[in-house]
Amino acid sequence: MQRLFVPAIATTLTVDKMAPAETAEMLAAEHHAIVRKVLHEHAELRSSRITPALVEALRQQALNGQAELDPSLVELAQVAGLTPESLRPLLDILRRQYDLTARAASRQKERITRTGFTLDEQTLTVDTALRMMGLTQNLARLVLICAHGSTSENNPYESALDCGACGGNEGKPNARVLAMMANNQKVRERLAKNKLVIPPDTHFLAGQMDTTTDEVQLFDLEDVPPTHRADLARLQEDLKEASTLTSQERCARFPEIQQPLDERAAESHVRKRSVDWSQVRPEWGLSSNTAFVIGRRELTKGLNLEGRVFLQSYDARQDPNSRLLEVLMTGPQVVAQWINMEHYFSAVDNDVYGSGSKIYHNVVGRIGIMSGPWSDLRLGLARQTVMNGDVPYHEPMRLLTIVEAPRGRIDKLVERHEVLRHFYHNEWVHLVALDPDDQEWYRYRPTGEWVRIDGTL
């Protein structure tokens, strides 16, 4: 009910790395609040008698750890009506109960300084992301960085419907951070020196698609320039239309829906599934996944891949040293293989490698589930995730990776990374390449050889 009727609270993210002075100021403010609380509760001082000077002096005394009281602290305390004898118990409370010590302060400062990114880190992140996706020229006025997540109730497997690359969490924070970095003028100036020019009228916008309801939520709309309001309105209309069409398409895959639904009925149905406590299948998720494509969008544009393929935009012409290809093959491809194997084994033998029917699941200590009264924690995915009745909805196939890149570059990466050799040489992943040099298709064999594929895929 809260999610449906209570509006979300607007938040902001700390993207820039804090300067030492800002870190010290934040730490001091936290300490001051603790000292004021102790003076209120244990010394029973009124707010009017607690001066900033007294608070800071008491803080410094707690931090230095010395037994001898600083004369300036004693003087300020006497003005407030505190004796030197009453200061020692207060200092003991600050140090023991609230850990207001130099060592703890050092740990806090280290934690704060880990927050945020330096300008160099932001520039590298945006540069890598845009080049990896091939977004290096002709950028639109609005560029949507869209994450994904899911919404379901009474579902211990909800994280399996969220982002695998985000550790089973929503990707919203990542999208917001990347958009904020790309909108940073200092980052753009550095990118321009690397020959990646972002037009001054291009604004990056963060969003997240809910894969259960098909809604797309946009974030930080208050940062959109007034000159882009018309573009934003058109984008929102297009996203709404795409959401409705996607709901209609997905509803046709649910076994209990026998007849096609109109737009309004489909939209209503997916919303109901997301809040239905008795629903064992809020969505099919990534079931039926089978392939991972690394290449230009032109390779798959116009094809109906039926939601079975992970698509990763990549242009080998923009990556002469294979840096971006290395990231894709050792990062996103690895995540795709995890997801593929998770579904593969859960479908091959759900009783052994999966977790059986959700109907009998009992949550155990927020760390796992067991079936009914049997106390063994279950592995893998539930039966309803991969099976449609007695027929597998997920076809158990090992991942097929298709890469549009020169074979020589791929060979060097395979030789460099053991995880890739493990995938391909043991046939956990099947590798096919479209070599731009001769426009021929090749299959990588476990022996390390390439075999040309006759005909077309």
N, C-alpha and C positions, 0 to 999 in steps of 0.2 A: 504494500500500500504506500509506503513511504517513497519507493522508487517511482510510483505512478503519479503521485499527487504533490510531492514536495519538490520544488525546483532545486536543481543542483547549485551548490555554492561556487561562485566564480573563484578561481585560484590562479596563482601565477607561479612560474618556475624560476629557480635560480640557475641561470645558464652560465653567466660570467664567473670566472674564478675571483674570489674576494681578495682585495688587497690586504696586506698585513694590518693596516690601521682599521679596516672594516671588521676584520676578524677579532681584533682586540676589543673593539667597541661592542660587538655582539656578545662576546664572552663576559665583558664587564656588566652589560645590561642583565644578563642571566644571573650573575652573581649578586648584583644589587637587589634583584627581586627576592633572592633567598635571604639575604641579610635583613631586608625590611620585614619579611615574614617572621623571622626569628625574633626580631626586636618587638614585633606586635604580639606574638603568641607567648614568648617566654619572658620578655622583660616588661610586657604590658605597657609599652610606650604608645602614646597617641601619635598619630601621623604628623601633627604639628610640631612635635619635639624631635622627629627623626629627620635630621638634615642630610643633604647629599654628602657633605664633608664627613659626617659621622659614619655613614654607610660605607664610603670608600675607605676610610681609615680602618674600620673593623674588617673589611674585606682584605686589605693588605696585611693586617696582622694575622688573619687566618691563613693566608697564603704563605707568609714567610716562615711559619712554623716555630717561631721563637717563643720562649716562655716569658721573657721580659717584655712588659708592655711598652709600647711606644709612647713617649710623653705627650705627643700631639693627640693620640687617641684618648689618653686619660683625661686631658683637658676638655676635649669635645664631649666625652661621656659625662663629665661632671656638670657641664652646662645642661645636658639632657636629663640630669638627675640620676645618673648611674655611678656607682662606686667602682674602684678598681677590682674589688672582690667580686662584684656581680658580673664583670666582663669575662672572667675566666670560664665560668660555666657556659656562657654564650659562645665563646670561642670553641669550647669543647663540643658543643652541639653542632656548630658549623662544620667542624672538621670531621667528626665521627658520623653524625646523622646525615649530613648533606654532602659529605666528601668535598668540602671546600678546601682543597689542598693544592700545592704547587704541582704535584704529580697528576692529580685528576685534571687540573686546568690544562696541563700539557696534552693530555689525552683528548680533551675536548677541542683544543685548538687544532690538533692533528685531524680530528674528525671533520671540523668545519672547513679546513683547507682542502680536504678531499672533495668537497662539494664544488660543482661547477667545472668549467673548462677554460683553459687559457685561449688566447686568440689564435695561437698556432694550432691547438687541438681542434678548435671550431673550424678553422680553415681547412684542415686536412679532412675532417669529417664530411663537410659539405662537398669538397672537391671529389672525394672518393665516391660519395653517394650519387652525385649528379653524373659523373663520368661512367660509373658502373651501370646507370640506367640509360646512358646515351643522351641525357638532357644537357647538351653543351651548346646548342644554338637554337634560334627561333623559339625561345621560351614564350609562353602565353602570358597574358596579364595576370592571370590567377593560376598558380600551380598548386594542386591539392596533394598533400602528403597524407595518404590514408592508411591508417592502421586497421586492425580488426580485433574483435572480441565477441563475446556471446552473452546471452541473458537466459538463465533458466532457474527454476526454483526446485528445492528438494532434490538436488542433483550432485552427488559426491564426485561425479565425473565432469563437472563443469570446466575444470582446467583443461581437459582434453579437447574442449571446443574452443579454447582461446589460442593464443599465439605460441606455437612450439618454440620458435626462436627467442621468445621472451620468457622462457621458463614456465610456460603454462599460465601466463598472465596476459592481460590486455596490452596492446601495443600503443595505447594512447599517449603515455608520457614520451615515448621515443619520437612519435610523429610531432608532438608539440615542440620538443627540444630541437629537432632538425629544422622545423619551419622557423623557429626563432633565430637559430644560427644563420640560416640562409637570408633572413631579413636584416641581419646586422650589417650596417654600412661598412664598418671596418673589415668585416670578413669579405665582403664583396670587392673592396679595394685590393685586398691581397689575392683574391681569386683572379682578378683582372691581370695581375702581374704574372699569373700562371696561364694566361691566355684562355681563361674561362670567364667570359663577360656575361653578367646577369643584367638585362636591361633595367634601367631605373624605374620603369613602370610595371615591373614584375613583382607581384606579392605572393609569398608562399603562405599557404593556408593549411592548417592541420585538421584532420578529421578521423573518424573511426566508424567502420561499418560493423553493425551488429549482425553476425551471421545467422542468428536465430530469427530475428524479426526483419532483417534486410534493411533496416533504417541506417542512414548515415548521419552522424552527429558531427557538426563543425564546431571548432573551438577557437577561442580568442578572437571572436568576431569584432570586438571593440577595437582591435588593432588594424582592421581592414581600412585602407584610406577611403575617404568620402568619394574620391574619383572612381572607385571600384565597386560602388554599391550596385550599379546596374549589372555588372558582371557577376557579382555574388548572387543577386536575385535569380539570374538565369541559371547559374550553377545549381542553386537549391531546387529550382523547378526540374531540371534535368535529373538530379539525384533522386527526387521524389518519383519521377516516372520510371527510372531504372529500378528503384526499390520495388515498385509495384509489379513490374514485369518479372523481376527475379523471384518474387513471392509466388507468382503464378507458376513459374517454371518449377520451382522446388516442390510446390504442393502436389504436382503431378507425380512426384517420386514417392510420396508417402503411401504405403500399402492400403491404409484405411480409406483413402480418397479415391472413389471409383470414377467420378465424373469431373471434367475440367471445371475449375472455379473461375468466376469473373473477378475483376480487379478488386472490388470491395470485399468480396468473400475471402479471397486469398490473403489479403492484408489482415483481415480480422482473424483468420485461422492461425497464421503464424504468431500473431500476438498472443492468442489464447494458449498456444503450445508453450510459449516462453514462461507463462505464469501458472501453468497447471501442475499442481503438486503430484498428480497421479501419472503424469506423462513420462513414459520410460524412454521416449525418443523425441526430445525437443527439436532436433535436427539430425541429419545424417553426418554432419561434420565432414571429416576428410576421408570417410569411407569411399572406396572405389578409386583412390589415388593410384596412379600407375607410372607416371613419367615426370621428368624434370627437364625443362627446356631452357638452355642458356643461349640466347641469340637475339637478333633484331625482331622487332614486333612484326615485321613483314612476313616472317616465317609462318606465323599462326593466325594472322589477321583474316577474319572472315570464316574461320573454321569453328565448328561446333565441337569443342573438346569435352563437352558433357561434365564439366567440373572435375575432370580426372587428372589434370596436368598442372603442376607448379610452373609458373611462367616467370622467368627472370630476364629482364631486358639487358642486352649486352651487345656492344658493337666492337668487334675485334680491331677495326680500323682506328678506334680511339684509344687502343691499349697496346702500343707497340712492344712494351716490355713485359706484358702478361701479368702486371701487378693486380689488375682488377679481376682477371680470370682466376688467379690464384685465390683471391678472397672468396669468389663465388664457389669454387670447387671444394674449398676446405671449410667453408662456412655454411651458406644456405643449402648446398647439396648434402652436407652431413646431416643437417636438421631434417631435410626431406627423407633421407635414408632411415633416420630414427623413426619418423612417422610411418614410413612404409613398412618397416619391420614390425612395428607395434601392431599395425593392422594385419599384416601378413600372418604372424603367429597366432593372433587372436582368432583369425578366421580358419586357419588350418586345423587347430584343435582347441576350441574355446574352453573345454573343460579343464585342460592342462595348462595352456598358455594364456587363456583369457580369464574372465572372472564370472562366467555363468550368467544367469538371468538376474536383472536388476530387481525383480520382484522379491527375491529372497535376501537382498543385501542388507547388512547392518553395518553402520558406521562405527569404527573402533577408534576411540581416542583422537579423532581428527588426523590420523596417520594412515588409515587404510580402511578396507571393508572386508567382511567375512560373509559367507553364505549361511543364512539361518543360524542354527546353533553350532555349526562346525567352526572351530576356533582358528583354523589356518587363514592367514591373510591371503587374499586372492591376487593374482597377477593379471596384467593385461587389461583389455577392454571388455566391456559387458557384451553379452550376446546380442542385445538389441542394437548395438553400434555397428556390428558387422554382418548380422544375419537378418534376412527378411523371411520370417517363419523358419522353415527348414532349409531354405535356399540361401546361399551366401549372397549378400548384397555387395560385399567387398570381394572382388575377385583376387585371390591371393597370388600376386605377381611380384617378383623382385623388381626394384625400381629400374626404369630405363632412363638414362641421362642422355640428352641430345645436346651437343655443343657445336655452335657455329664458330669455329676457330681453326687455324692451321694445325695439322696433326703434330708438327714438330714442337710447337709450343705446349701442346697437351702432354706430349711425351716427357718433356723436361719437368713439368709439374708432377707427373706421376712418379718420376724418378726421385724427385725431391721430397715427396711426402709419403710416409709409410701408410697413412690411412687410405690414400687413394689406391695404392698397390693392394692393400687388403680388400678394398671394395671390388676392384676390377679383376684381379688375378684369382680371387676366390669366388668370383661371379655372384657376389651379393648385390652388385649393381652392374647392369649391362650398359656399356658406353658406345654411343654412336656419334660420329662427327660429320658435319658438313664442312668440307675443306674449302674455304673461299678461293684458294689458289687455283683449283681446277673444277670447282662446283660439283664435286662428286661426293657421294655418301660412303662412309667407311665404318666398319664395326671393329671395335677393339677386342682382341682375343686374349684369353688368360695368359698366353705365352708372351704377350707384349707386342704382338704383330697387328697390323691393320689389314683388314680384308675388305676390298671394295664390294659394295652392295649393288648387285645388278638390278636395274629397274628403279622405281621410286618407292619411297616409304608410304 
